[in-house]
Amino acid sequence: MIRIEGVSHRIGGVSILEGIDLTLPKGKVTALIGPNGAGKSTLLSMVGRLAPLQSGRVEVDGADVARTPTRDLARRMAILSQSNPTGSRLRVRELVAFGRWPHHQGRPGRQDAALVAEALETLDLTPLADRFLEELSGGQRQRAFIAMCFAQGADWLLLDEPLAALDMAHARAVMARLSALRDAGRSVVVVLHDINYAAVWADHVVAMKDGRIAAEGPPAGVCTAEVLGRIYGMDLRVAEVDGKPLVLHHL
């Protein structure tokens, strides 16, 4: 599990996170939801050590994130951030192969090549594998970065808005693949702006507002008109379709 204790974060004197105490379950898909500026991405970056902790403590399966060697941490967690800089003239296959670096340290073997090929196929990128990233659409590039995380083979996937720029079919395919990874024993924490993807695919939902945890629990308990209306400041309707919440807003 991921245990977050007393995590606060300030930027320029402004509070971004305030006293976060949270446990994220292992072997589940956990969705972080909430309005812009709620602190979702900042919290994910604290867990993934993309930014240093100012206060508090984060443990991943018992390992202190602040003290664990980088290589060991990369074997535990694969991280997709919102900003993904790329080198010039980098091919899709080369990018995805970077996901295997924590394991082979520059000496890739057959298993590494097989996992890269599997990730390319999973994200529908095999026909684009030898294309340069700069030749792709925004959605295709996003899928390439997700494939890199998949190829890493870590126990935990931390994904910040992975569905951004994806069309409906590919967004659904990514969520279905995350669900399959969960079924295979992996753990996923994903920031989502579309509440309905969280309601349908997540096992656990954490709703944030103003740098604090506003609600958490199974989708049926968090994705209600009352809870979401309070978090987003909107008049919402929630229907049930195939046993799952469907969130609607009034025109």
N, C-alpha and C positions, 0 to 999 in steps of 0.2 A: 504494500500500500504506500501511498504518498501521504506523509504527515506534515502539515503546515502549522506552525505554532508561532503566534505573536508577530506575524509579518506585517510591517508597516513600511511605507515608501513615500518619500516626498521629493518633488522636483521644484527647485526654485522657491522653496517655502510653501508650496501647495501640496496638500495631502492627496496622494493617488491611491494608496491602500492604507487602511486603518485597522490594525489589530486583527488580522485574519487568522482564525483558527479553523482548520478544515482537514478532514481526512478523505482522500480520494481512493475508492475501492479498487483492489487489484482484480484483474480478469473481467473488467467491465468497460463499457463505453460511457465515459462521463462527458457531458456537454456543459460548457460554460456559456451562459447567455446573459443578456442585459443590454441596456442602451449604450450608445457611444460615450466613452469616458468613464465607464463603470469600473474599469481597472482589470478587465479580463486578460488582455494581452500582457499587461505589466505583471500580473500574477503568474501567468504561464512562463514569462521570461525569468522570473525569480526561481521557479521550480527548475527550469532548464539551465540555470546559471548563465544565461545570456546577459544578465545584469547582476551586479553584486548585491547581496542582501545588506540593507542598512540596519535592520533589526529583525530579531526572530530567528527561526530555524526551519529548515526544510530537510526531510529525510525521504529517500526513495528506497523502499524495501530495506530499511534500517541503515542505509548509508547516508551520512551527512553530506549534502550537496556541496557545502562550502569547503569541505575537507577532502573529498574524494578526488583522486587523480583524474585528469581530463580523459585519458584513454579509457579508464574503467567506467567513467560516467557515460561516455559515448557508446559503450557496449550495453549500458542499461537503458539509455534513452535516445530516441531519434527525434529531432526537433525541426519543425517547419515554422519559420517566422513570417511576418507579413512582408518584410523587406528581404529580398533574396538577390544580392548582387551577383553578377556572372562575369567571368573573364571573356575577353573577345575571342571569337572563333572557337567556342567550346561546343562540341557536338553533344546531342542528347545522351547517347550511350556513355560518353565520358563523364557527364554530370552524374548520371545515375550510379556509375561505378564508384564515385567518391563515397557513396554510402557504405562501401565495404572497407574503407581505409582503416577504421578502428580495429578491424579484425586481422587484416593482412599486413598493414604497415608498409605498403609498397611492394609486396611480393604476392600478388593475387594468384589464386589457384583455380582449379576446376569448379569447386563449390561457389566461389565468388562469382565466376562467370555465369554459372547457372542461376544464381539468385538475381543477378542483374538482368538476365534474359527474362526471368519470371516476372520481375517488377515492370519491365517494359511491356510485356504482354498484358499484365493485369491492368495497366493504365492505358491500354490501347495505343501504345507508342512504338510498337515494333516497326511499323512502316516509316516512322520518323526518326529512327534510332541514329542514322548517320547525317541527319540535318543539323545545321548550326542553330543554336538557340535563338539567335537574332533573326532567323528566318521564320520563326514560329509565331502564331498568334498568342495573345496573352493567356488564354485558356490552355493552350498546348504547353506553354512554358510552365504554367502552374502544375499541370499534371506531371511534368518532368521532375519538378522538385518533390512532389508527393512520392513519385517512384523512387527517388533517391532515399527518402525516409523508409519506404517499404523494404528496399534492398538492404538497409542497414541491419535488419533482423534483430532489433532491440526488443526487450521485453515491454518497454513503454514507448508509445508514440504520442508526442505532444505536438498538436497541429493547430496553428493559429489561422483561422479562417481559410481552411483548405478549399472551400467551395467557391471562393471569390473568383470571378471570371469564367467559371465553368457553366456550360449549358445544362439544361435539365437532365439529359440522359447521362452525362458524365458525372454530374453531382450525385445522382442516385447510385451510379456504379461505384463511386468512391465510398459512399456511406455503406453500401452493401459489402464492400471489401473490408471496411473497418469492422463491420459486424462479424464477418467470417474470421478475421484475425482474433477477435474476442473469443469466438467459439473454439479457436485453436489454442487458447490460453494466453494470448497477449492482452495488454491493457492499453486503453486509448483515452486521452484527454483532448478534447477538441473544442475550440472556440467557434461558435456558430451564431450568425445573425438571423438566419431563418429559423424561427422557433419551431416550425412544423418538422424540420429535419431532426431537431432535438427530440421532439415529442414522439416521433415514429421510431427513430433508430437508437436513441440513448437508453441506457439502463438507469443512469443516475443523472440528475440535472442540478446544476448549481447556478442560481440566479444572483447576479450582482447589481448593486446600484450605489453610486457615490463612494466607491472604494470599500464597500462592505458586503458581506454575504446577506442577501435579502431573503433567500429561501433556498432549501435544498431537499432532495429526496427523489423518489421515482417520478417519471413524467406526469402521471395522473395526479400527483399531489402538488406539483409545481406549476404545470401548464393548465391553470384554471383561470377563468375570467377575473376573479377577485385578485389573485396573486399577481398575475401578469399586468392587470390594469393598474395596480399600485406601483409596480416596478417601472412600467413604460409611460404612465400618466395618460392612458388612453382608455376609451370605452371599447372593450373587446367582447367577442362572443367565442365560446368554445363548444364545438359540436363533437360528436364521437363518430368515427368512421372505422369500421373493422376493429373495434375495440381500442383505438388509439385516439388521443385528443387531436382535434383539428382547430387551429386558432384562426379566427376571422376578425376583421375590424370593420366597423361601420363606415360607409362612404360619407 
